[in-house]
Amino acid sequence: MSKIDLNAVDFETMIIHAGQGPDSAYGALATPIYQTSTFCFDTVEEGAAKFAKQIPGYHPVYSRSGNPTTRAFELKCAAMEGGEDAVATASGMGAVGSVLLAFLKTGDHIIFDNSVYGGTNYVATTNLPDLGIEVSRVDTSDLEALKAAIKPNTKIIYFETPNNPMIKVTDVAAVKAVAGPDIRVVVDGTFAPPPIQYVLKLGADIVLHSITKYINGHGDALGGVVVGTAADMNQIRMNCMTKINGCPPAPFNSYLVLRGMKTLALRVERHCQNAMAIAKYLETNPYVKAVYYPGLESSPSHELACKQMENGLFGGILSFELKDDVKGLSSFEAGKKLLNNLTIPAIAVSLGDPDTLIEHPASMTHAGVSPADRLAAGITDGLVRLSVGLESAKDLINDFEQAFAKI
Ligand SMILES: *Cc1c(COP(=O)(O)O)cnc(C)c1O
């Protein structure tokens, strides 16, 4: 393990060293990939003691419940968020499902923000009701509506900040004040990982991420993580992640995430700088009706974002809406042409990759959401979502210029 006092150093130093240090077997600096399903004991007695957790230290017995490569990834994520412990999962949805199934049973009630990730939306509209769990949907940034939705059996308030795909910011501290001590506030922080925001510090009980996005950051592995108190993480791991979900990450993916996280601070800063430059450019573009990015002074989320998001960083994702009439075309038709004309951004869902990714929510990520629910969440047919990559901002802006000109 590292000799550094991780509480005394800056985020850039901490994120490189937390959870990792020279390996105890040979001193390897990079954490080895423990590509094994099981672990051996010298004697029956030693095995019994390790299963009963009677020996101090980390002693994995089977890779579904613990693996040293994955444990390093969990410890790095706990340090990243300033939480007591973390549970890693095979995907972001594995994290979402493991949190919800760990703390909800038939007859309980959960409040979801009215616009969440498509997979989570399916859980809210279909999976949880099928299990007899009551679901309410509100705009969680509307504190009066949120207060009115709370019932005696409410167990969780769940939202994303910033959210998908309108990049709306929700006040984490204000939601926790409304929730009180008995309702868990669960935040999906995928769109803005540290060092942009620290939602546990703001009052959330649990933060989860799709590691697939910024935290691994290279677009080559799926993963998820949940961070919170040691008691909550134990409950998620023992009752749910290793049982009904059975979704630990593969050791190789944990290794990729550890490697990706070494550059998290650098990457996130560049993603945010590029997104700000492109948001400002799009705001001046004559074919664009609105740009949704909390870093813009025109954003209704800007004031709250300045309070809640740190270091002048506002994330790498923005959405924009084309004008209803672009050179005689509808916003839907113009949007399709624009995406097809671009040469640098890949037309793809997902986000947080080094490559810029562009997508059309109405026909891609949110095609499964009913048109009425889409409109209620502000998702029009002309809305385009951009995950700004690590390319040169100048090259990206030039590409948008030629793509608009060619419509
Ligand atoms: C991608 C994503 C998820 C799901 O993560 P996977 O790794 O794809 O399972 C959950 N929440 C948000 C906000 C996401 O962007």
The ligand as a Gaussian input file, in Angstrom:
#p B3LYP/6-31G(d) Opt

LIG

0 1
 C      -24.444000       4.885000     -19.060000
 C      -25.199000       5.307000     -17.861000
 C      -25.719000       4.358000     -16.956000
 C      -25.584000       2.871000     -17.181000
 O      -24.273000       2.469000     -17.194000
 P      -23.737000       1.156000     -18.011000
 O      -22.313000       1.111000     -17.644000
 O      -24.004000       1.413000     -19.451000
 O      -24.535000      -0.001000     -17.505000
 C      -26.376000       4.834000     -15.842000
 N      -26.538000       6.160000     -15.626000
 C      -26.074000       7.094000     -16.485000
 C      -26.291000       8.534000     -16.192000
 C      -25.395000       6.699000     -17.631000
 O      -24.932000       7.623000     -18.480000

